[in-house]
Amino acid sequence: MEIKKQLPVCVSLGPGDAGLVTLKALKTLQEVSIIYCPATQSDGKPLSRAKDILDEISIDTQKIRIFLVPMSKDRTLAEKVYSDIAIEIAGCYQTGRSVAFVAEGDSGFYSSVHYISDKLEEMDIDVQHIAGVPAFIACGALAGIHVVKQDERLSVFPSGTSTEEIVMEVEAGKSVVLMKLSQQKDTIKKTVEALSEAQFHYFENVGIAQKEFYTNDRNEITQRLFPYFSLLIIKKIEREIERD
């Protein structure tokens, strides 16, 4: 008897607010038999924002399988974890079990979970992808700002960015999104000092109840500790042209 195979699904969950999980994502998570969910180790216990979202939308805990991802700049161990999970998912696929793996934000936007998809495709197993709300879009909504408008361009920088690069982009009229702030504290503070003609919108833990933080106060921004889940949107201040 031929086994009916269902393609694995990579489900993006959005930045943390369970209300931002799409209807398509919710339906998929309710229907699949197994869900692989990433977590990190904190004080000897697994910590997973993705699992918190799954709990909040009432996904059956029995089908959730937590896997720990080592947090280190050396990605060797993380790569090994993703390879092992991809092999497990491939086994589920080959035996006809429906399976999903989840990612915070959107899996195609600076998400290491996407490596699982890459490894599955190396095994000639196609993966379906369900989009999620990326963090900077949720941040823009929280602050009530127009992230980009009309013909404005958007630049997104991870870690390893210089103050000079950021200043050049902002002064060219681009909106700039800075991610992974905890890895570039000095650069951020120098950028705030260097750009007097810019608006700074700083966010922490967007989408997490009782933990969300937003400010556009430059002095307050430079005093923050920049935790892992923090993000900055910079926009050039528009000046009206004076007319005679």
PyMOL commands that set and color helices and strands:
alter all, ss='L'
color gray80, all
select helices_A, chain A and resi 18-20+23-31+49-56+61-63+76-94+114-122+135-143+163-171+181-183+185-194+218-223
alter helices_A, ss='H'
color red, helices_A
select strands_A, chain A and resi 9-12+34-42+45-47+64-68+99-103+128-130+154-157+175-178+198-204+213-215+230-236
alter strands_A, ss='S'
color yellow, strands_A
deselect
rebuild
show_as cartoon
